[in-house]
Amino acid sequence: MKNAFKDYDRFIALMTDGKLYINPSISFHIACLLLGADEKSLGDLVFSETGFTGDELIDNYRQSYRKFLFENFGIQL
């Protein structure tokens, strides 16, 4: 489980700092492959920490980003 916490921190960093969600072809599965993380362990931890599956969390980031672009720049994706 120790690796799952490290992978969780790396996943969140990819989402927030790396803005992984901007690429529409990235799924949670692909993110796990990029991180070399066990998808089941990381997915379980993401769900316990956020209440969302990995793909739901990525989709929420995407929706928030689209809203930000529209509200601040009038850009609609």
C-alpha positions as a Python dict, from the first residue, in 0.01 Angstrom:
ca = {
    (1, 'M'): (0, 0, 0),
    (2, 'K'): (299, 228, 54),
    (3, 'N'): (356, 241, -321),
    (4, 'A'): (-11, 328, -374),
    (5, 'F'): (26, 641, -160),
    (6, 'K'): (338, 741, -353),
    (7, 'D'): (157, 672, -681),
    (8, 'Y'): (-144, 872, -558),
    (9, 'D'): (80, 1173, -487),
    (10, 'R'): (239, 1139, -831),
    (11, 'F'): (-103, 1105, -999),
    (12, 'I'): (-234, 1419, -827),
    (13, 'A'): (85, 1604, -925),
    (14, 'L'): (32, 1495, -1286),
    (15, 'M'): (-322, 1627, -1270),
    (16, 'T'): (-248, 1958, -1100),
    (17, 'D'): (104, 2048, -1211),
    (18, 'G'): (123, 1849, -1534),
    (19, 'K'): (-237, 1922, -1636),
    (20, 'L'): (-271, 1567, -1766),
    (21, 'Y'): (-647, 1619, -1803),
    (22, 'I'): (-597, 1861, -2093),
    (23, 'N'): (-518, 1569, -2323),
    (24, 'P'): (-861, 1418, -2404),
    (25, 'S'): (-712, 1081, -2498),
    (26, 'I'): (-571, 1021, -2148),
    (27, 'S'): (-773, 782, -1937),
    (28, 'F'): (-702, 667, -1584),
    (29, 'H'): (-571, 343, -1731),
    (30, 'I'): (-318, 531, -1945),
    (31, 'A'): (-220, 753, -1650),
    (32, 'C'): (-146, 438, -1448),
    (33, 'L'): (66, 303, -1733),
    (34, 'L'): (260, 631, -1751),
    (35, 'L'): (322, 618, -1377),
    (36, 'G'): (400, 248, -1371),
    (37, 'A'): (130, 220, -1105),
    (38, 'D'): (-98, -70, -1023),
    (39, 'E'): (-434, 47, -1157),
    (40, 'K'): (-645, -140, -901),
    (41, 'S'): (-449, -20, -596),
    (42, 'L'): (-429, 338, -717),
    (43, 'G'): (-793, 337, -824),
    (44, 'D'): (-901, 214, -482),
    (45, 'L'): (-698, 488, -313),
    (46, 'V'): (-826, 759, -548),
    (47, 'F'): (-1181, 651, -468),
    (48, 'S'): (-1123, 641, -93),
    (49, 'E'): (-961, 986, -97),
    (50, 'T'): (-1195, 1163, -340),
    (51, 'G'): (-1515, 959, -373),
    (52, 'F'): (-1455, 937, -749),
    (53, 'T'): (-1312, 668, -972),
    (54, 'G'): (-992, 763, -1152),
    (55, 'D'): (-1175, 834, -1477),
    (56, 'E'): (-1444, 1034, -1296),
    (57, 'L'): (-1177, 1247, -1130),
    (58, 'I'): (-1008, 1315, -1464),
    (59, 'D'): (-1347, 1405, -1616),
    (60, 'N'): (-1419, 1643, -1326),
    (61, 'Y'): (-1089, 1818, -1385),
    (62, 'R'): (-1177, 1848, -1755),
    (63, 'Q'): (-1520, 1992, -1681),
    (64, 'S'): (-1373, 2245, -1437),
    (65, 'Y'): (-1111, 2346, -1693),
    (66, 'R'): (-1373, 2393, -1965),
    (67, 'K'): (-1578, 2606, -1727),
    (68, 'F'): (-1270, 2812, -1638),
    (69, 'L'): (-1186, 2875, -2004),
    (70, 'F'): (-1542, 2976, -2085),
    (71, 'E'): (-1593, 3203, -1784),
    (72, 'N'): (-1255, 3376, -1812),
    (73, 'F'): (-1188, 3384, -2184),
    (74, 'G'): (-1515, 3304, -2357),
    (75, 'I'): (-1361, 2988, -2501),
    (76, 'Q'): (-1603, 2701, -2534),
    (77, 'L'): (-1463, 2352, -2586),
}
